[in-house]
Amino acid sequence: MTLTVTFEQNIALIKASGLLSTGSTVDEAGFLFGLLDRGCAIQIQYVKYIYSLALGLISRTFLIYHGSRSYY
């Protein structure tokens, strides 16, 4: 088993283990962990969206609002 750790200031991404954050206070460490967790969730949603587009499961439909009317 190999352990890959990537450090960016107070944040660590540990491959196959999870996320780690540190800070000068517990509040700072919790805040950084929340940012990291949300960033990972957004990236996962984006990848799922791209795969769904590639597989044709969804189509790109844009809804344009102009005044009180909407156009597809």
MMTF fields as JSON, N, C-alpha, C and O atoms, coordinates in Angstrom:
{
  "mmtfVersion": "1.0.0",
  "mmtfProducer": "UNKNOWN",
  "numBonds": 287,
  "numAtoms": 288,
  "numGroups": 72,
  "numChains": 1,
  "numModels": 1,
  "chainsPerModel": [1],
  "groupsPerChain": [72],
  "chainIdList": ["A"],
  "bondAtomList": [4, 2, 8, 6, 12, 10, 16, 14, 20, 18, 24, 22, 28, 26, 32, 30, 36, 34, 40, 38, 44, 42, 48, 46, 52, 50, 56, 54, 60, 58, 64, 62, 68, 66, 72, 70, 76, 74, 80, 78, 84, 82, 88, 86, 92, 90, 96, 94, 100, 98, 104, 102, 108, 106, 112, 110, 116, 114, 120, 118, 124, 122, 128, 126, 132, 130, 136, 134, 140, 138, 144, 142, 148, 146, 152, 150, 156, 154, 160, 158, 164, 162, 168, 166, 172, 170, 176, 174, 180, 178, 184, 182, 188, 186, 192, 190, 196, 194, 200, 198, 204, 202, 208, 206, 212, 210, 216, 214, 220, 218, 224, 222, 228, 226, 232, 230, 236, 234, 240, 238, 244, 242, 248, 246, 252, 250, 256, 254, 260, 258, 264, 262, 268, 266, 272, 270, 276, 274, 280, 278, 284, 282],
  "bondOrderList": [1, 1, 1, 1, 1, 1, 1, 1, 1, 1, 1, 1, 1, 1, 1, 1, 1, 1, 1, 1, 1, 1, 1, 1, 1, 1, 1, 1, 1, 1, 1, 1, 1, 1, 1, 1, 1, 1, 1, 1, 1, 1, 1, 1, 1, 1, 1, 1, 1, 1, 1, 1, 1, 1, 1, 1, 1, 1, 1, 1, 1, 1, 1, 1, 1, 1, 1, 1, 1, 1, 1],
  "groupList": [{"groupName": "MET", "atomNameList": ["N", "CA", "C", "O"], "elementList": ["N", "C", "C", "O"], "formalChargeList": [0, 0, 0, 0], "bondAtomList": [1, 0, 2, 1, 3, 2], "bondOrderList": [1, 1, 2], "singleLetterCode": "M", "chemCompType": "L-PEPTIDE LINKING"}, {"groupName": "THR", "atomNameList": ["N", "CA", "C", "O"], "elementList": ["N", "C", "C", "O"], "formalChargeList": [0, 0, 0, 0], "bondAtomList": [1, 0, 2, 1, 3, 2], "bondOrderList": [1, 1, 2], "singleLetterCode": "T", "chemCompType": "L-PEPTIDE LINKING"}, {"groupName": "LEU", "atomNameList": ["N", "CA", "C", "O"], "elementList": ["N", "C", "C", "O"], "formalChargeList": [0, 0, 0, 0], "bondAtomList": [1, 0, 2, 1, 3, 2], "bondOrderList": [1, 1, 2], "singleLetterCode": "L", "chemCompType": "L-PEPTIDE LINKING"}, {"groupName": "VAL", "atomNameList": ["N", "CA", "C", "O"], "elementList": ["N", "C", "C", "O"], "formalChargeList": [0, 0, 0, 0], "bondAtomList": [1, 0, 2, 1, 3, 2], "bondOrderList": [1, 1, 2], "singleLetterCode": "V", "chemCompType": "L-PEPTIDE LINKING"}, {"groupName": "PHE", "atomNameList": ["N", "CA", "C", "O"], "elementList": ["N", "C", "C", "O"], "formalChargeList": [0, 0, 0, 0], "bondAtomList": [1, 0, 2, 1, 3, 2], "bondOrderList": [1, 1, 2], "singleLetterCode": "F", "chemCompType": "L-PEPTIDE LINKING"}, {"groupName": "GLU", "atomNameList": ["N", "CA", "C", "O"], "elementList": ["N", "C", "C", "O"], "formalChargeList": [0, 0, 0, 0], "bondAtomList": [1, 0, 2, 1, 3, 2], "bondOrderList": [1, 1, 2], "singleLetterCode": "E", "chemCompType": "L-PEPTIDE LINKING"}, {"groupName": "GLN", "atomNameList": ["N", "CA", "C", "O"], "elementList": ["N", "C", "C", "O"], "formalChargeList": [0, 0, 0, 0], "bondAtomList": [1, 0, 2, 1, 3, 2], "bondOrderList": [1, 1, 2], "singleLetterCode": "Q", "chemCompType": "L-PEPTIDE LINKING"}, {"groupName": "ASN", "atomNameList": ["N", "CA", "C", "O"], "elementList": ["N", "C", "C", "O"], "formalChargeList": [0, 0, 0, 0], "bondAtomList": [1, 0, 2, 1, 3, 2], "bondOrderList": [1, 1, 2], "singleLetterCode": "N", "chemCompType": "L-PEPTIDE LINKING"}, {"groupName": "ILE", "atomNameList": ["N", "CA", "C", "O"], "elementList": ["N", "C", "C", "O"], "formalChargeList": [0, 0, 0, 0], "bondAtomList": [1, 0, 2, 1, 3, 2], "bondOrderList": [1, 1, 2], "singleLetterCode": "I", "chemCompType": "L-PEPTIDE LINKING"}, {"groupName": "ALA", "atomNameList": ["N", "CA", "C", "O"], "elementList": ["N", "C", "C", "O"], "formalChargeList": [0, 0, 0, 0], "bondAtomList": [1, 0, 2, 1, 3, 2], "bondOrderList": [1, 1, 2], "singleLetterCode": "A", "chemCompType": "L-PEPTIDE LINKING"}, {"groupName": "LYS", "atomNameList": ["N", "CA", "C", "O"], "elementList": ["N", "C", "C", "O"], "formalChargeList": [0, 0, 0, 0], "bondAtomList": [1, 0, 2, 1, 3, 2], "bondOrderList": [1, 1, 2], "singleLetterCode": "K", "chemCompType": "L-PEPTIDE LINKING"}, {"groupName": "SER", "atomNameList": ["N", "CA", "C", "O"], "elementList": ["N", "C", "C", "O"], "formalChargeList": [0, 0, 0, 0], "bondAtomList": [1, 0, 2, 1, 3, 2], "bondOrderList": [1, 1, 2], "singleLetterCode": "S", "chemCompType": "L-PEPTIDE LINKING"}, {"groupName": "GLY", "atomNameList": ["N", "CA", "C", "O"], "elementList": ["N", "C", "C", "O"], "formalChargeList": [0, 0, 0, 0], "bondAtomList": [1, 0, 2, 1, 3, 2], "bondOrderList": [1, 1, 2], "singleLetterCode": "G", "chemCompType": "PEPTIDE LINKING"}, {"groupName": "ASP", "atomNameList": ["N", "CA", "C", "O"], "elementList": ["N", "C", "C", "O"], "formalChargeList": [0, 0, 0, 0], "bondAtomList": [1, 0, 2, 1, 3, 2], "bondOrderList": [1, 1, 2], "singleLetterCode": "D", "chemCompType": "L-PEPTIDE LINKING"}, {"groupName": "ARG", "atomNameList": ["N", "CA", "C", "O"], "elementList": ["N", "C", "C", "O"], "formalChargeList": [0, 0, 0, 0], "bondAtomList": [1, 0, 2, 1, 3, 2], "bondOrderList": [1, 1, 2], "singleLetterCode": "R", "chemCompType": "L-PEPTIDE LINKING"}, {"groupName": "CYS", "atomNameList": ["N", "CA", "C", "O"], "elementList": ["N", "C", "C", "O"], "formalChargeList": [0, 0, 0, 0], "bondAtomList": [1, 0, 2, 1, 3, 2], "bondOrderList": [1, 1, 2], "singleLetterCode": "C", "chemCompType": "L-PEPTIDE LINKING"}, {"groupName": "TYR", "atomNameList": ["N", "CA", "C", "O"], "elementList": ["N", "C", "C", "O"], "formalChargeList": [0, 0, 0, 0], "bondAtomList": [1, 0, 2, 1, 3, 2], "bondOrderList": [1, 1, 2], "singleLetterCode": "Y", "chemCompType": "L-PEPTIDE LINKING"}, {"groupName": "HIS", "atomNameList": ["N", "CA", "C", "O"], "elementList": ["N", "C", "C", "O"], "formalChargeList": [0, 0, 0, 0], "bondAtomList": [1, 0, 2, 1, 3, 2], "bondOrderList": [1, 1, 2], "singleLetterCode": "H", "chemCompType": "L-PEPTIDE LINKING"}],
  "groupTypeList": [0, 1, 2, 1, 3, 1, 4, 5, 6, 7, 8, 9, 2, 8, 10, 9, 11, 12, 2, 2, 11, 1, 12, 11, 1, 3, 13, 5, 9, 12, 4, 2, 4, 12, 2, 2, 13, 14, 12, 15, 9, 8, 6, 8, 6, 16, 3, 10, 16, 8, 16, 11, 2, 9, 2, 12, 2, 8, 11, 14, 1, 4, 2, 8, 16, 17, 12, 11, 14, 11, 16, 16],
  "groupIdList": [1, 2, 3, 4, 5, 6, 7, 8, 9, 10, 11, 12, 13, 14, 15, 16, 17, 18, 19, 20, 21, 22, 23, 24, 25, 26, 27, 28, 29, 30, 31, 32, 33, 34, 35, 36, 37, 38, 39, 40, 41, 42, 43, 44, 45, 46, 47, 48, 49, 50, 51, 52, 53, 54, 55, 56, 57, 58, 59, 60, 61, 62, 63, 64, 65, 66, 67, 68, 69, 70, 71, 72],
  "secStructList": [7, 7, 7, 7, 3, 3, 3, 3, 6, 6, 3, 3, 3, 3, 6, 6, 6, 3, 3, 3, 3, 7, 7, 1, 1, 2, 2, 2, 2, 2, 2, 2, 2, 2, 2, 2, 2, 2, 2, 2, 2, 2, 2, 2, 2, 2, 2, 2, 2, 2, 2, 2, 2, 2, 2, 6, 1, 1, 7, 7, 7, 7, 7, 3, 3, 3, 6, 6, 3, 3, 3, 7],
  "xCoordList": [0.846, 0.0, 0.888, 1.806, 0.613, 1.356, 0.505, -0.715, 1.138, 0.447, 0.885, 2.064, -0.054, 0.243, -0.39, -1.606, 0.414, -0.069, 0.304, 1.458, -0.663, -0.428, -0.752, -1.88, 0.217, 0.001, -0.119, 0.689, -1.09, -1.26, -1.529, -2.671, -0.525, -0.599, -1.15, -0.397, -2.418, -2.985, -3.928, -4.693, -3.896, -4.835, -4.049, -3.04, -4.522, -3.891, -4.952, -6.011, -4.654, -5.494, -4.738, -3.692, -5.25, -4.574, -5.282, -6.447, -4.557, -5.135, -5.671, -4.978, -6.903, -7.591, -7.816, -8.142, -7.649, -7.903, -8.87, -9.807, -8.653, -9.583, -8.922, -7.844, -9.582, -9.171, -8.658, -9.107, -7.716, -7.169, -6.934, -6.414, -7.315, -7.045, -6.528, -6.906, -5.66, -5.127, -5.245, -5.389, -5.186, -5.247, -4.733, -4.461, -4.6, -4.118, -5.194, -4.885, -6.459, -7.572, -8.444, -8.355, -9.282, -10.21, -11.184, -11.561, -11.585, -12.51, -11.897, -12.57, -10.634, -9.966, -9.839, -10.074, -9.469, -9.341, -10.69, -10.76, -11.758, -13.104, -13.545, -14.152, -13.247, -13.614, -12.886, -13.5, -11.589, -10.816, -11.31, -11.358, -11.679, -12.2, -13.518, -13.76, -14.373, -15.637, -15.419, -16.115, -14.459, -14.143, -13.634, -14.035, -12.755, -12.193, -13.265, -13.298, -14.138, -15.213, -16.164, -16.564, -16.527, -17.437, -16.771, -17.422, -15.496, -14.775, -14.73, -14.891, -14.512, -14.501, -15.884, -16.0, -16.934, -18.302, -18.655, -19.291, -18.245, -18.502, -17.769, -18.327, -16.532, -15.764, -16.404, -16.445, -16.901, -17.561, -18.834, -19.113, -19.615, -20.833, -20.501, -21.214, -19.426, -19.018, -18.627, -19.013, -17.864, -17.444, -18.661, -18.738, -19.604, -20.835, -21.604, -22.147, -21.652, -22.353, -21.686, -22.37, -20.366, -19.634, -19.836, -20.056, -19.763, -20.003, -21.422, -21.64, -22.39, -23.779, -23.96, -24.687, -23.304, -23.354, -22.712, -23.248, -21.565, -20.842, -21.631, -21.585, -22.338, -23.108, -24.489, -25.219, -24.843, -26.133, -27.298, -28.447, -27.019, -28.088, -28.885, -30.063, -28.234, -28.91, -28.528, -27.512, -29.337, -29.022, -28.772, -29.245, -28.038, -27.752, -28.894, -29.01, -29.72, -30.819, -30.585, -30.377, -30.623, -30.42, -31.745, -32.503, -32.011, -33.21, -32.759, -31.998, -33.232, -32.831, -34.0, -35.092, -33.773, -34.796, -34.565, -33.462, -35.599, -35.517, -36.79, -37.861, -36.653, -37.845, -38.78, -38.379, -40.007, -40.98, -41.14, -41.968, -40.368, -40.478, -39.28, -38.194, -39.483, -38.383, -38.335, -39.368, -37.136, -36.9, -36.025, -35.14, -36.282, -35.448, -34.544, -33.755],
  "yCoordList": [-1.18, 0.0, 1.239, 1.354, 2.153, 3.402, 4.516, 4.528, 5.43, 6.564, 7.817, 8.172, 8.483, 9.711, 10.869, 10.9, 11.804, 12.955, 14.209, 14.382, 15.076, 16.349, 17.469, 17.557, 18.322, 19.416, 20.741, 21.042, 21.503, 22.873, 23.716, 23.798, 24.327, 25.127, 24.29, 23.516, 24.413, 23.715, 22.592, 22.117, 22.158, 21.156, 19.979, 20.173, 18.758, 17.575, 16.694, 16.458, 16.209, 15.219, 13.901, 13.75, 12.962, 11.688, 10.656, 10.327, 10.148, 9.214, 7.977, 7.375, 7.612, 6.436, 6.527, 5.521, 7.715, 7.86, 8.993, 8.821, 10.147, 11.243, 12.595, 12.8, 13.504, 14.894, 15.207, 14.618, 16.137, 16.563, 18.057, 18.566, 18.762, 20.196, 20.557, 19.952, 21.552, 22.057, 23.568, 24.182, 24.157, 25.6, 26.056, 25.241, 27.352, 27.881, 27.78, 27.812, 27.659, 27.439, 26.314, 25.943, 25.78, 24.732, 25.291, 24.603, 26.534, 27.179, 27.286, 27.013, 27.676, 27.79, 26.425, 26.302, 25.412, 24.066, 23.568, 22.962, 23.81, 23.409, 24.147, 23.556, 25.443, 26.249, 25.746, 25.59, 25.494, 24.985, 23.615, 23.327, 22.766, 21.451, 21.581, 20.853, 22.51, 22.748, 23.22, 22.775, 24.116, 24.579, 23.439, 23.3, 22.63, 21.505, 20.486, 19.98, 20.183, 19.221, 19.715, 18.946, 20.988, 21.557, 21.591, 21.314, 21.926, 21.926, 20.55, 20.412, 19.532, 18.157, 17.76, 17.117, 18.133, 17.808, 18.467, 17.846, 19.724, 20.43, 19.747, 19.591, 19.341, 18.679, 17.345, 17.006, 16.589, 15.32, 15.545, 14.797, 16.568, 16.89, 17.261, 16.865, 18.018, 18.429, 17.216, 17.12, 16.297, 15.102, 14.258, 13.754, 14.101, 13.353, 14.02, 13.338, 15.346, 16.088, 15.868, 15.634, 15.941, 15.747, 14.329, 14.145, 13.323, 11.942, 11.762, 11.062, 12.387, 12.279, 12.903, 12.365, 14.028, 14.649, 13.741, 13.569, 13.163, 12.317, 11.057, 10.59, 10.514, 9.298, 9.574, 8.643, 10.844, 11.203, 11.009, 10.944, 10.916, 10.735, 12.015, 11.972, 13.149, 14.443, 15.274, 15.015, 16.256, 17.148, 18.545, 18.903, 19.306, 20.681, 21.562, 21.853, 21.98, 22.885, 24.154, 24.118, 25.25, 26.524, 27.253, 27.305, 27.805, 28.601, 30.051, 30.415, 30.858, 32.257, 33.112, 33.041, 33.905, 34.823, 36.194, 36.738, 36.735, 38.078, 38.808, 38.573, 39.682, 40.389, 39.398, 38.684, 39.358, 38.446, 37.179, 36.334, 37.021, 35.833, 34.914, 35.367, 33.636, 32.687, 31.94, 31.621, 31.668, 30.988, 29.77, 29.789, 28.698, 27.494, 27.433, 26.498],
  "zCoordList": [0.0, 0.0, 0.0, 0.812, -0.905, -0.942, -0.375, -0.544, 0.283, 0.876, 0.14, 0.157, -0.502, -1.217, -0.461, -0.272, -0.036, 0.714, -0.057, -0.449, -0.275, -0.941, 0.039, 0.525, 0.331, 1.271, 0.53, -0.348, 0.871, 0.395, 1.632, 2.085, 2.169, 3.382, 4.533, 5.125, 4.869, 6.021, 5.63, 6.47, 4.393, 3.899, 3.314, 2.636, 3.585, 3.01, 2.379, 2.961, 1.176, 0.508, 0.583, -0.047, 1.335, 1.513, 0.645, 0.872, -0.356, -1.315, -0.592, 0.228, -0.907, -0.361, 1.146, 1.776, 1.739, 3.172, 3.468, 4.248, 2.855, 3.104, 3.139, 2.582, 3.796, 3.859, 5.254, 6.237, 5.335, 6.612, 6.548, 5.555, 7.601, 7.658, 9.037, 10.041, 9.066, 10.329, 10.327, 9.27, 11.48, 11.581, 12.927, 13.809, 13.083, 14.36, 15.433, 16.624, 15.022, 15.951, 15.414, 14.244, 16.284, 15.858, 14.829, 13.881, 15.02, 14.082, 12.688, 11.694, 12.608, 11.319, 10.635, 9.433, 11.403, 10.836, 10.332, 9.263, 11.079, 10.649, 9.41, 8.517, 9.342, 8.185, 6.939, 5.884, 7.056, 5.92, 5.483, 4.287, 6.441, 6.095, 5.342, 4.38, 5.779, 5.076, 3.653, 2.74, 3.449, 2.1, 1.23, 0.075, 1.789, 1.049, 0.698, -0.424, 1.645, 1.412, 0.331, -0.543, 0.386, -0.62, -1.997, -3.005, -2.046, -3.318, -3.951, -5.164, -3.133, -3.65, -4.153, -5.196, -3.425, -3.841, -5.17, -6.021, -5.353, -6.608, -7.756, -8.842, -7.526, -8.577, -8.966, -10.149, -7.994, -8.282, -9.082, -10.019, -8.727, -9.478, -10.911, -11.833, -11.113, -12.454, -13.302, -14.467, -12.718, -13.45, -13.826, -14.946, -12.908, -13.21, -14.346, -15.216, -14.34, -15.39, -16.748, -17.744, -16.79, -18.041, -18.57, -19.767, -17.694, -18.124, -18.636, -19.625, -17.975, -18.421, -19.801, -20.636, -20.042, -21.37, -22.413, -23.508, -22.071, -23.021, -23.362, -24.5, -22.408, -22.642, -23.235, -23.575, -23.356, -23.926, -22.975, -23.41, -21.686, -20.707, -20.492, -20.139, -20.708, -20.6, -21.82, -22.465, -22.124, -23.237, -22.689, -21.61, -23.437, -23.018, -23.487, -24.677, -22.576, -22.863, -22.066, -20.853, -22.751, -22.087, -22.001, -22.969, -20.858, -20.654, -20.547, -19.65, -21.46, -21.511, -21.046, -21.61, -20.039, -19.53, -20.142, -20.08, -20.722, -21.282, -20.887, -21.446, -19.93, -19.45, -18.773, -17.853, -19.223, -18.617, -19.44, -19.1, -20.518, -21.383, -21.182, -20.82, -21.417, -21.407, -22.726, -23.314, -23.175, -24.449, -24.206, -23.35, -24.975, -24.889, -26.098, -26.232]
}
